[in-house]
């Protein structure tokens, strides 16, 4: 997730190495062979890039805020489910059912978009 949030702040090489390693699941040796450098050079570059990403997260906290928002939206969906279920079992209001469905749809869309 940190690569997605802060990856553009890395050098092109650092971003490529992290992408190869984490997204493409290449080994350090495979990346080194493809890039024409040593395995240790790749490892050092990845470790430096990881440290930079963590430093950015420590300062900005975007990943933590994203996770908190996602959890909150999931909680909203759960409460909307509870309201809708109560309403259905007590045959109270079509409007409440419609509103709970809309709340759930909006929250689900926000989760998907983030």
N, C-alpha and C positions, 0 to 999 in steps of 0.2 A: 504494500500500500504506500509505503514511503517513496518508492520509485515513482509511482503514479502522481503523488502530490508534489514532490520536490525534484524529480528527475531532470527537469529542464534547467535546474540551477547547477547541475554537474557539467563537467566537460563532456564533449561528445564521446571521448574514449571511455571515461568512467561510466557513462550511461550505457554504452555498448557492452562493456564487460559485465555490468550488473544484469543487463537484459539477457545476455548469453547465459549467464550463470543461473539466474532465478527463473526467467521466462522460458528459455529454450532448454534448460536443464543440461547444459554442457559442462563437462568437467573442467577443472583448471588446466589440465594438460591439453584438452581439445581447444580451449580458447587460446592457449599459448601457441599451439601449432598453427591455428588459423591466423593469428596476429603476428607471428614471427618473433615472439619474445619468450622469455623463460616462464616456467610455471610459477616461480617465486615472484616474478614481476607482476603477473596477473593477480596472484594472491594479495600482494601488497596494494595494488591499485584498487581491488575490490574492498579490502579492509579500510583504506582511506576514504573511499566513496561511501561505505556504510557509516563510517564515523561522521562524515559530513551530513548525511541524511539524518542521522540521529541527533546531531547538534541542531539542525534546522527544526526538527520536531520538538526538541527540548525548548527552543526559543519561541516557536510559533504555535505549537500544539494543535495543528490542523487535523492530524489523524485522530487524536484524542477527542476533539470536538465532533468530528465526523462520526466516530463510534458512539458518542453520547447521543447525538441527534438520531442516529439509526435506532438505537435502543429505545429512545423516547417515542419514535414513530411506531415501533413494534408494540410498545405499551399502549399507545393510542388505539391501534388496531384491536388489541385484546380487549380493551374497555368497550370499544364499539361493538365487538362481538357479544360481550356480556349484556350490554343495553339491548341489542337486537334480540338476543335470546330471551331476555326477560319480557320484552315487548311481545314476542311471538307466543310465549307460553301463557301470557295474560290477555292476549287478544286486545291490545290497547289501541294502537294507532298505525295506520299505513304510513303516515308522514314520518314517524319515528323510524320505521324500517327503512324508508327511502333515505333519510338523513344519515343513518348509521352506515348504509351501503356507500353513500357518497364520501363520508369521512374515511372509511376504509380504503376506498379507491384513491383518494387524494394522498393519503399516507403511503399507500403501496407505491404510487407513482413517484413520490419523493424518495423512497428507499431505492427504487430501481435507478432513478436519475443520478443518485449520488454515488 
